[in-house]
């Protein structure tokens, strides 16, 4: 009996830690811990910048050209985004990192999975926004779990509010098939690798891309 197949974002690997490619066969640890703040959006976007731009996690470790937008980004987050971020906020912050966002608001797990899969297959990185009875939250979709018939059954999520995974590039398994609705429309189960569970609804999915080079009309 065939098991699940996993489709992951390009540039990821699961060594002891989840890592992203730096080029020339070098890798760096990718998972970032947002600690006790409401910066899930900025932290998730930071992971995307590391993946897509090849930037180093530590500001000081980057070249001067990269260091300044990195530092400006975090100064802005600390000054203006202490109460969370919505889609408009995330779009503005992405521009500081040289990234482009395509936002789709949807509560359909099937549609979120389809958009995320298309993004991953096209070399982009998707983010997802979910809401539970306690919080609204952004996280990076590092992969998609596919069943034997190639149908997506779950998002594989690298969540900055959950501890770093070991030997796999995700720390949350977010179902995309609805369960019996609970109060508030929380129809989709999420769970960490150590078994913590919750019900959520989807709010939006965001595809993050590098800007196309000048003259590239594709």
Buried (B, 14 or more C-beta within 10 A) or exposed (E): EEEEEBBBBBBBEBEEBBBBBBEEEEBBBBBBEBEEBBBBBBBBBBBBBBBBBBBBBEBEEBEEEBBEBBEEBBEBBEEEBEEBBBBEBBBBBBBBBBBBBBBBEBBBBBBBBBBBBEBBEEEBBBBBBBBBEEEBBBBBBBBBBBEEEEEBBBBBBBBBBBEBBEEBBBBBBBBBBBEEEEEEBBBBBBBBBEEEEBBBBBBBBBBBBBEEEEEEEE
